[in-house]
Amino acid sequence: VRLVESGGGLVQAGGSHRLSCSARNIDSIPAMGWYRQAPGKERELVAAIDTHGSVDYADAVKGRFTISRDSSKNTLYLQMNSLKPEDTAIYYCAGGLAIATLSAGSWGQGIQVTVSS
């Protein structure tokens, strides 16, 4: 599965930004999600969603980030609000068979999000 992220960039703290991940026939991908990796840190799951509507969020982004998928556009989104400098990272789109095994699936190339204070 080929996943292509878009929408990265520089954002001011407190602002909002949306990432997109396009894939061919998104409905054929049971689970999708967003990971991020900050400099010097391990890659971590940010948010995930499956075709049953189940969602999962990292504690650090709960209430600020929203994951969604649009089948008509074959696109996964990550709406990020109230951004903080600690949200600065490379964000990766992932797709797999289940949320629990997402890291073993397909990955996008990653996209940089920088939040300035």
C-alpha positions in Angstrom: 0.0 0.0 0.0 1.4 3.3 -1.0 0.8 6.2 1.4 1.6 9.8 0.6 1.5 12.5 3.3 1.0 16.2 2.6 0.4 19.4 4.6 3.5 19.6 6.7 5.1 23.0 7.5 5.8 25.6 10.0 3.0 26.6 12.5 2.9 29.0 15.4 2.2 27.6 18.8 -1.5 27.7 19.6 -2.4 27.4 16.0 -4.1 24.7 13.9 -2.9 22.6 11.0 -4.1 19.6 9.1 -2.2 16.7 7.7 -3.4 14.5 4.8 -2.5 11.0 3.8 -3.7 9.8 0.4 -3.9 6.1 -0.5 -5.5 4.1 -3.3 -8.8 2.6 -2.2 -8.6 3.6 1.4 -11.6 1.4 2.2 -9.4 -1.7 1.6 -7.1 -0.6 4.5 -8.6 -1.9 7.7 -6.7 0.4 10.0 -4.8 3.7 9.5 -3.0 6.0 11.7 -0.4 8.7 12.3 2.9 8.3 14.1 5.5 10.9 14.9 9.2 11.0 15.7 10.8 14.0 17.3 14.6 14.5 17.3 16.3 12.1 19.7 13.0 10.3 20.5 11.4 7.1 19.5 8.6 7.0 17.0 5.2 7.0 18.8 1.6 6.5 17.8 -0.3 9.7 17.7 -3.7 8.6 16.5 -5.3 5.7 14.8 -8.7 4.7 13.3 -10.1 1.6 11.8 -13.0 0.8 9.4 -15.3 0.0 12.3 -14.9 3.6 13.6 -12.7 2.7 16.5 -10.2 5.5 17.3 -7.2 5.7 19.6 -5.2 8.7 20.7 -1.9 9.3 22.5 -2.5 10.9 25.9 -0.4 13.9 24.7 -2.8 14.8 21.9 -6.2 13.9 23.4 -8.6 16.7 23.1 -6.4 18.6 20.6 -6.0 16.2 17.6 -8.7 14.5 15.6 -8.1 11.7 13.2 -10.6 11.0 10.4 -10.8 9.2 7.1 -12.8 10.2 4.0 -13.5 7.3 1.7 -14.8 9.5 -1.1 -11.4 11.2 -1.3 -9.3 8.2 -0.3 -7.6 10.4 2.3 -6.8 10.1 6.0 -6.6 13.3 7.9 -5.1 14.5 11.2 -6.5 17.8 12.4 -4.2 19.3 14.9 -5.4 22.2 17.2 -3.8 24.1 20.0 -0.3 23.1 18.7 2.6 23.1 21.1 6.3 23.3 20.3 6.6 19.7 21.6 4.4 18.6 18.7 7.3 19.3 16.4 8.2 16.1 14.7 8.2 14.1 11.5 4.7 12.7 11.1 4.2 9.4 9.3 1.1 7.9 7.9 0.6 4.2 8.4 -1.8 1.6 7.2 -2.4 -2.0 8.3 -4.7 -4.8 9.3 -5.5 -3.5 12.8 -4.8 -0.6 15.1 -2.8 -3.0 17.4 -0.5 -4.1 14.6 -0.3 -0.8 12.7 3.4 -0.4 13.1 3.9 -3.7 11.1 2.0 -2.3 8.1 2.8 0.2 5.3 4.4 3.6 5.9 4.5 6.9 4.2 7.7 8.8 3.7 7.1 11.2 6.5 6.4 14.9 6.6 7.9 17.6 8.9 5.7 19.6 11.2 7.5 22.4 13.1 5.7 24.4 15.8 7.3 27.6 16.7 7.0 29.2 20.2 
